Amino acid sequence: MIKRNLRLGNVWQSVGIAGNDLFRGTYLVQIASASNYQTGGGLFFETVSAILQWYPDTTNGLDGGEVVNAHMAGHARGGNSLKLRFKEVHPVGPGELQIWFGGATNAATEYTFVFRLMIA
């Protein structure tokens, strides 16, 4: 479980999870009870889940991995969607997890990321 305070908008941004924060493999990732309605985002107790491939070493590209359309279920999403991706960050260092949100928030909200390694 990794907690991050993020101010989301409809641009790709790092969540601060990169490189050796995760082992190489395929993960089930969950954002537990995302609620950013108080900061203008419209999510109200939504749980988000997706499948994500992770590569912890330095990369030799600048591509964003395939966009992972996250499944969302909960009380309300305010017409917004959320996406995750693995972004290669050559030549600076290893790849990182990025997030995109269909709306925008006016302040940071805490998000809890939970990762479960499915295939190593």
N, C-alpha and C positions, 0 to 999 in steps of 0.2 A: 504494500500500500504506500503510495507516494502522494502527498498533498502539495498542491500548488495554488497560489493566489494569482489569478489571471483576469485581465480586462480584455474581454473578447470583442472582436469585430469581424467584418467580412473580408479579412485578409489572412493569409497564412502567417502564423507566428509560432515560435518555439514555446514548448511547455516547460523547458528546462530539464528534460530527460534525454540523455545522449550517451553514446559510446557504451562504456562498461556498466552503465546503470542497469542494463539487462543483459542476459546471456544470449548468444545466437540461437534463434529458433522462431517458431510460430507461436504466437500468444493469443489467448482470449483476453481482451482488455475491456474493462468496465470503468465508466465514470459513475460513481455511486451517488444517487440522489442529487443530481445537478439542479440547483435552484438559484437562478440569477434574476428573478422577477423584481427583486428589490433594487437592482441596479439597472433596470430597463431592458433586460434581455428576454423576458417572457417565459423562461423555463421555470416550472413549478414542480419540484420533486420528480424530475425525469431521470430515469436510469438509462444510461447509454451503453451499448455493447458493440464490439466489432472484433474482427480477426485481423491481426497485425503481424507482419514478418519483421524480424529484428536482426540487424547486422552490427556488432559492437566495434569492429575495427575501422581504421581509416578507409575512406572510400576514394575512388578515382573518377568521380563524376560530380555533377551538379544537379542531377535530376531529383525530382520529387517522386517517391514511389507511387504506385497506383493509389489513387484516392480511395480511402476506406469509408464508404457510406455507412455511418453508424446507425444501428437500430435503436429507436428510442421508445420508451413506454413509461407512463406515469400519469400525473394529475393533469398537466397542461404544458404545451410547448410554445404557445404564443405565435404559431405560424413559422417558427424558425427550425432550421436543421443544423446539424453539427457533423463535421468530417475530421478524420485523422489521416496523417500520412507519415511515412518515413522519408526524410529529406537527406540526400547526400550533400556533404559540405566540404568538398575538395577545394583547395588544398589545405584548408584550415585544420581539419581533423575528422573525427568520426561523425557518422550520421546522427540525426536527432528526430525526436517526435515533434510533429507540428499539428496545430489545431486550426480549424476554420469554423466560423459561426455565421449563420445567415443573417443575424441581426447585429446589434451592438450594445455594449454595456457602458455605463458612464462611470463605473468604478470597478475595482478588482473584487472578485468573489472567490472563495476557496472551493477547489474541485479536488475530489479524491479519486486518484487513478489506481485501479487494482489490476494486476497482471497475473495470469495463470499460464505457465509454460505448457503448451499442448504437445509440441513436437520439437525435440532438441536437435 
